[in-house]
Amino acid sequence: MRQSALRKSFIGALVLASAALGSAAAQGQVIGDSPQALDLVDNAAYFGDNLEDGNSGATFADRFTFTVDEALGVNIDAIVGSVSRSAGIGLDITGLWIYDGNDTLVSTGAALRSGALDVWTVAGDGLAAGDYYLRVDGNVVSSEGASFGGAVMLAPVPEPGTYGMMLGGLGALGFLARRRQAKRG
């Protein structure tokens, strides 16, 4: 009797292990070249990844790292896209985010277009000095090779004094225009 119960336990454990392995295989493998350091030139960079053929059903979650050196911080804008002949070929981008070096979400991107042409954008304001990364997620929808690419632009946040000078200049222009108008009238 005891052997029968042991055999049933073993068979149950074997079935459970097979189900766990089967569910992992059904989800597909995670592929991609990650992390990649962005080569910022004049606060701009291109990024992307090529995914080999034979990966239908696989997912990717690529990270593109960069460092903000500006003491006052920067604003960031990024776009990523992929193109294929139809929505059933290539890959499907499912998300674009900005994270800081501690894996804290900074900003979530938005899909502008999905299907044969996928386009996502993300923006972040006032990033302090430190390490960050862009994360691009997606699914490979066919066995053909696929790729995605994007661009990122960092723009320093203007100093408060810059805004004061701009407002002072606009005020002086308004004063001069009103004075000219008064002389004509």
Secondary structure by P-SEA (a helix, b strand, c coil): caaaaaaaaaaaaaaaaaaaaaaaaaaccccccccccccccccccccccccccccccbbbbbbbbbbbcccccbbbbbbbbcccccccccccccccccccccccccbbbbbcccccbbbbbbbbccccbbbbbbbbbbcccccccccccbbbbbbccccaaaaaaaaaaaaaaaaaaaaaaaaac
